[in-house]
């Protein structure tokens, strides 16, 4: 009978102490097992231990022995106990990095590229910054500039965009202070308060915020493994007369879906039929080595194309390139951008131009692409692939939560463990948010810190939320 009870308890409680060497008092063996389990990662900060009576039954010990063990574990700072909730593994205070090997906090909520750690690449970047000091007339970079960028900056932008959309005329291209400003300018030039703009049912939160600011109504379109549903887009065009379609078509934020070439042709045909402009946010478009053709190639007369450097060179390099359908509409965009941002910072634009010209930007892109692939392999090693929607070169993955986990409970547990993710509510345009979260793999965290954070995530999803004291 005791054996059967123990087996049932083991199914409920994933952790049990190993009593170890003979002759050691049982209560000390329990405490030492807690300590060794925390050190090895079998027990994680915030994890709930078995109730004292249940553990006593499982180990065939007196209740007082287990109670004494838990008291000693509290004295050693290994656990905390709360009446009515239970006993939980304690995260050490005032220690950095934490004793579980995880730098606190690990932010997996910001969709940033991995930071470079190759000495040769870092030296190239330093040399590019140093080059600015050697310019003949540094004062020119300290003045207001013609909006849209200098001829040199526009030429660098054309060079950077050519692998995606071919060479474009300089009078169609504007140098902007980041992709966010470029997208806002395109939205403001196409739609007014009360107008409708189509987008994916789960889309970039920054665009949702911009639409709200402009008073624009978003119509969320369903998406499958090939991207936006063309039939749903056509129906929206017939019934709601949208002014534009905003999409993040390659390695989409948040789902990582890439719209297939066939779907892109279908969407373009619908947009052309109804005269709907396309705002193409191609933030991740240069990460895949063989992406589908850009909308700006398939329908240049309709497309406002945005590609920045923050996702594929360096997150702090706030320079983006906006290509309008023609020179006339580029001039109109320039007026909008001038009213909202005045201009891109000349020093920042000059650095971007230098890095593009001397190949540093391409080297950074290649390094980010390699590291993104390595981190995706790490995530696939630790997490059940059935939970993940992702692509090899993506900087993030979409986590579909297994029952009984919910997005709110997961966020609470990860926050208690010093890990940040973004749950689906932030991305939802249409319908109830799914039980899902975006998990980002880049930023300042190195692979060891990322591995530890993903291990905590995987350990949680393999168990019941009740074990961690969250419901």
HELIX and SHEET records of a PDB file:
HELIX    1   1 UNK A    2  UNK A   12  1                                  11    
HELIX    2   2 UNK A   26  UNK A   40  1                                  15    
HELIX    3   3 UNK A   52  UNK A   59  1                                   8    
HELIX    4   4 UNK A   63  UNK A   75  1                                  13    
HELIX    5   5 UNK A  119  UNK A  133  1                                  15    
HELIX    6   6 UNK A  138  UNK A  142  5                                   5    
HELIX    7   7 UNK A  151  UNK A  165  1                                  15    
HELIX    8   8 UNK A  170  UNK A  172  5                                   3    
HELIX    9   9 UNK A  179  UNK A  190  1                                  12    
HELIX   10  10 UNK A  205  UNK A  214  1                                  10    
HELIX   11  11 UNK A  230  UNK A  240  1                                  11    
HELIX   12  12 UNK A  261  UNK A  274  1                                  14    
HELIX   13  13 UNK A  295  UNK A  298  1                                   4    
HELIX   14  14 UNK A  327  UNK A  341  1                                  15    
HELIX   15  15 UNK A  346  UNK A  357  1                                  12    
HELIX   16  16 UNK A  360  UNK A  382  1                                  23    
HELIX   17  17 UNK A  385  UNK A  387  5                                   3    
HELIX   18  18 UNK A  407  UNK A  416  1                                  10    
HELIX   19  19 UNK A  424  UNK A  427  5                                   4    
HELIX   20  20 UNK A  447  UNK A  461  1                                  15    
HELIX   21  21 UNK A  465  UNK A  468  5                                   4    
SHEET    1   A 2 UNK A  79  UNK A  82  0                                        
SHEET    2   A 2 UNK A  86  UNK A  89 -1                                        
SHEET    1   B 2 UNK A 106  UNK A 107  0                                        
SHEET    2   B 2 UNK A 419  UNK A 420  1                                        
SHEET    1   C 7 UNK A 173  UNK A 176  0                                        
SHEET    2   C 7 UNK A 320  UNK A 323 -1                                        
SHEET    3   C 7 UNK A 303  UNK A 308 -1                                        
SHEET    4   C 7 UNK A 277  UNK A 281  1                                        
SHEET    5   C 7 UNK A 244  UNK A 247  1                                        
SHEET    6   C 7 UNK A 196  UNK A 200  1                                        
SHEET    7   C 7 UNK A 217  UNK A 221  1                                        
SHEET    1   D 2 UNK A 223  UNK A 224  0                                        
SHEET    2   D 2 UNK A 227  UNK A 228 -1                                        
SHEET    1   E 4 UNK A 388  UNK A 389  0                                        
SHEET    2   E 4 UNK A 396  UNK A 400 -1                                        
SHEET    3   E 4 UNK A 436  UNK A 440 -1                                        
SHEET    4   E 4 UNK A 422  UNK A 423 -1                                        
END                                                                             
